[in-house]
């Protein structure tokens, strides 16, 4: 990119958001490798927005989905793959991950996901702690995860900005950054912030303190935003004025107030989620999704009315007091509410490898209580709904012509415990082929420690 | 005295199987996990808490209650290989955690059997997942010897411990080293020291109980426990991941003639031949493929398959009691990693029972075995099937939990509360 074009981009960003700060100083450098056309024939297709197609063909071309359903005209150079007896889904999306921020092997030297030095660290960015050589990334890819959202931890009221990544190798996090994806703000209520700071005799030491700290921060953010707006007005009037002092913490919060940064709120209890909705109303921002939301089922109707998604586990429970009311039916009950939006997340380097299985257990629980849950509907919990809350719903998460060719071919129905990924494309580029060992992604870390392909299964 | 008798009756009523019960579970796909394999359209006959017969042509006596399984699948009750069910309720709440020790120097003599909580809310959750038996073990404190593990049943009995102090547990590798001054070498040395001191103690118990007690590294409580254990034939369960630690432990225990059970064993596949030759079984978590620490850089997804292929007996564990219902998911994944399906089912039924020396009573559907049974509405290893009915020692136990009660309260959220 030439300097002129960078400048132009900067001006455009300034023009759009009214703020120099809106230009991302750490822009995405992700570029999919060139790929030829691919036709997957005769597969069972879950589109990611609720449809199931039998014996369908899916065509990928130029990194995009070209056609879904009927057989299009096949280019001579197309790679044709027999999907008979196999299942095709959009690439899975994990909306709650700490890969790269808490890599393996773990330990204090590499624990970079929780800036536990102040209850408000809205100005820190998860991407600045992502180690791209974390050997957990390739394992997540084997599980069909093509996009993941890496969030700061939940020790602070405001943990910082989250980043959406393509699950691909890179020399820096910028090689992985999902182009155009908005940042998120990680917020937390409940036990974690009050435990971390209460133990130091600092605020917050209670749930009261949590709310106090959050509301105070939003008041400051509103003041900051007003200063920015006054500055813009002055510029518009042709006045010569100095911009307000930059404040990285308040830049993030003001970005939320302007709707540019999406709020992902860690919260377990139903009553606390209701309070957080009130705080959002008080300061005029939107909560995009509650994360963990182990009691979302108690307020499934409210969440649906408020158009707030719940990103949940299937069967995690009981590890702390605020998690003892978690039930396996959580996702199913959120989904079953009229207009409800359920997402199954991992928050775990272990379960990210089997997000499809986490969803399957939630499907089981729903069916056990008599709910009707179609597989094609439930796959949205890992694809379409997940893309929506990350602000990339017009780019990925659904198999629809024009969207990114992020596609997974499965050996069985992905809700079967026996299902394994066979082939995975990201933006049309083949990133994994179980039958071709040369497609295995090995991080620098794994070199010399494990023979090729050993970390993964071999059969 | 009268009150005592009534109390005794109540206790017996709550714990003992209804002795006269005879029932036949018919029209089932029965996974015997035994020589008969899987039987289609079969019957399981239960009498007095035991399996009386199983097969396609079982004669059903006239006094038997018939239960139509309607084509469902029947397995032995699932056996959680090693976990903390009943001795840890909420991990973040110390007052509910009894599996570990802080600031209290007790090792081999530490027994968790009197701490098991029969009212644990985790038991109903586990049972709803088809788990009927669990080996529960301590994680200990400041010593390599963590203490003694006990076997429990999940029928809600006031005393769920069926086999108290059934095995010793030791923690090696870097975790062991943290307990012994910072070196895994010292952890291995302390393992040897324990046995050596126990034998010395046996020879001069009176002397040591007197003035010279302080000359030994272990307390007499720990040495009494070790002494009772040496030569008993009961196994020493050893937590170790790194291949070299596994081999070292094997050497030490072999020299003492103590049977070993390997717990975890992330790198066990590297020493599979040695484990097979020494007849050491492994209890592991087949999903644990992450190089989370430097003891386990060789962790891989098909550890269980490679061990099985080498002739090692491998069962499945989930260390966290609240998550033991996940063991059938683990078994299903093992199948996807190349383990034969019947072996995967055995890894959560017969094999852990055999590992702990109770394979003649639990883990199979065969005449004489305890009637611990689960009726599933499909493939028991699949994620979208569930346990419909559960029996322990021939008594049906409720498939119910606090979680299911919450579910039912909030089936219609608006009507649960204003």
HADDOCK unambig.tbl for C-alpha pairs under 7 A between the chains (distance, minus, plus):
assign (segid A and resid 104 and name CA) (segid B and resid 291 and name CA) 5.78 0.50 0.50
assign (segid A and resid 104 and name CA) (segid B and resid 292 and name CA) 4.81 0.50 0.50
assign (segid A and resid 104 and name CA) (segid B and resid 293 and name CA) 6.81 0.50 0.50
assign (segid A and resid 105 and name CA) (segid B and resid 291 and name CA) 5.58 0.50 0.50
assign (segid A and resid 105 and name CA) (segid B and resid 292 and name CA) 4.26 0.50 0.50
assign (segid A and resid 105 and name CA) (segid B and resid 293 and name CA) 4.46 0.50 0.50
assign (segid A and resid 105 and name CA) (segid B and resid 294 and name CA) 6.46 0.50 0.50
assign (segid A and resid 106 and name CA) (segid B and resid 292 and name CA) 5.75 0.50 0.50
assign (segid A and resid 106 and name CA) (segid B and resid 293 and name CA) 6.10 0.50 0.50
assign (segid A and resid 297 and name CA) (segid B and resid 410 and name CA) 6.92 0.50 0.50
assign (segid A and resid 298 and name CA) (segid B and resid 410 and name CA) 5.83 0.50 0.50
assign (segid A and resid 298 and name CA) (segid B and resid 413 and name CA) 5.54 0.50 0.50
assign (segid A and resid 299 and name CA) (segid B and resid 413 and name CA) 6.26 0.50 0.50
assign (segid A and resid 300 and name CA) (segid B and resid 413 and name CA) 6.88 0.50 0.50
assign (segid A and resid 301 and name CA) (segid B and resid 413 and name CA) 6.92 0.50 0.50
assign (segid A and resid 318 and name CA) (segid B and resid 90 and name CA) 5.65 0.50 0.50
assign (segid A and resid 318 and name CA) (segid B and resid 322 and name CA) 6.97 0.50 0.50
assign (segid A and resid 319 and name CA) (segid B and resid 90 and name CA) 5.15 0.50 0.50
assign (segid A and resid 319 and name CA) (segid B and resid 91 and name CA) 5.15 0.50 0.50
assign (segid A and resid 319 and name CA) (segid B and resid 92 and name CA) 6.02 0.50 0.50
assign (segid A and resid 320 and name CA) (segid B and resid 90 and name CA) 5.66 0.50 0.50
assign (segid A and resid 320 and name CA) (segid B and resid 91 and name CA) 6.39 0.50 0.50
assign (segid A and resid 320 and name CA) (segid B and resid 92 and name CA) 4.99 0.50 0.50
assign (segid A and resid 320 and name CA) (segid B and resid 93 and name CA) 6.76 0.50 0.50
assign (segid A and resid 325 and name CA) (segid B and resid 403 and name CA) 6.90 0.50 0.50
assign (segid A and resid 327 and name CA) (segid B and resid 403 and name CA) 5.46 0.50 0.50
assign (segid A and resid 327 and name CA) (segid B and resid 407 and name CA) 7.00 0.50 0.50
assign (segid A and resid 329 and name CA) (segid B and resid 407 and name CA) 6.98 0.50 0.50
assign (segid A and resid 360 and name CA) (segid B and resid 383 and name CA) 5.93 0.50 0.50
assign (segid A and resid 360 and name CA) (segid B and resid 384 and name CA) 6.14 0.50 0.50
assign (segid A and resid 361 and name CA) (segid B and resid 383 and name CA) 5.54 0.50 0.50
assign (segid A and resid 361 and name CA) (segid B and resid 384 and name CA) 6.22 0.50 0.50
assign (segid A and resid 363 and name CA) (segid B and resid 384 and name CA) 6.80 0.50 0.50
assign (segid A and resid 364 and name CA) (segid B and resid 383 and name CA) 6.80 0.50 0.50
assign (segid A and resid 364 and name CA) (segid B and resid 384 and name CA) 4.44 0.50 0.50
assign (segid A and resid 364 and name CA) (segid B and resid 385 and name CA) 6.41 0.50 0.50
assign (segid A and resid 416 and name CA) (segid B and resid 382 and name CA) 6.33 0.50 0.50
assign (segid A and resid 416 and name CA) (segid B and resid 383 and name CA) 6.38 0.50 0.50
assign (segid A and resid 417 and name CA) (segid B and resid 329 and name CA) 6.97 0.50 0.50
assign (segid A and resid 417 and name CA) (segid B and resid 332 and name CA) 5.66 0.50 0.50
assign (segid A and resid 417 and name CA) (segid B and resid 333 and name CA) 6.04 0.50 0.50
assign (segid A and resid 417 and name CA) (segid B and resid 382 and name CA) 5.61 0.50 0.50
assign (segid A and resid 417 and name CA) (segid B and resid 383 and name CA) 5.96 0.50 0.50
assign (segid A and resid 418 and name CA) (segid B and resid 332 and name CA) 6.56 0.50 0.50
assign (segid A and resid 418 and name CA) (segid B and resid 333 and name CA) 6.39 0.50 0.50
assign (segid A and resid 418 and name CA) (segid B and resid 335 and name CA) 7.00 0.50 0.50
assign (segid A and resid 418 and name CA) (segid B and resid 336 and name CA) 4.98 0.50 0.50
assign (segid A and resid 449 and name CA) (segid B and resid 297 and name CA) 6.98 0.50 0.50
assign (segid A and resid 450 and name CA) (segid B and resid 298 and name CA) 6.47 0.50 0.50
assign (segid A and resid 454 and name CA) (segid B and resid 300 and name CA) 6.60 0.50 0.50
assign (segid A and resid 455 and name CA) (segid B and resid 299 and name CA) 6.55 0.50 0.50
assign (segid A and resid 455 and name CA) (segid B and resid 300 and name CA) 4.54 0.50 0.50
assign (segid A and resid 455 and name CA) (segid B and resid 301 and name CA) 6.56 0.50 0.50
assign (segid A and resid 456 and name CA) (segid B and resid 300 and name CA) 5.94 0.50 0.50
assign (segid A and resid 456 and name CA) (segid B and resid 301 and name CA) 5.54 0.50 0.50
assign (segid A and resid 457 and name CA) (segid B and resid 301 and name CA) 5.18 0.50 0.50
assign (segid A and resid 457 and name CA) (segid B and resid 302 and name CA) 5.32 0.50 0.50
assign (segid A and resid 457 and name CA) (segid B and resid 337 and name CA) 6.21 0.50 0.50
assign (segid A and resid 459 and name CA) (segid B and resid 337 and name CA) 6.60 0.50 0.50
assign (segid A and resid 459 and name CA) (segid B and resid 338 and name CA) 6.22 0.50 0.50
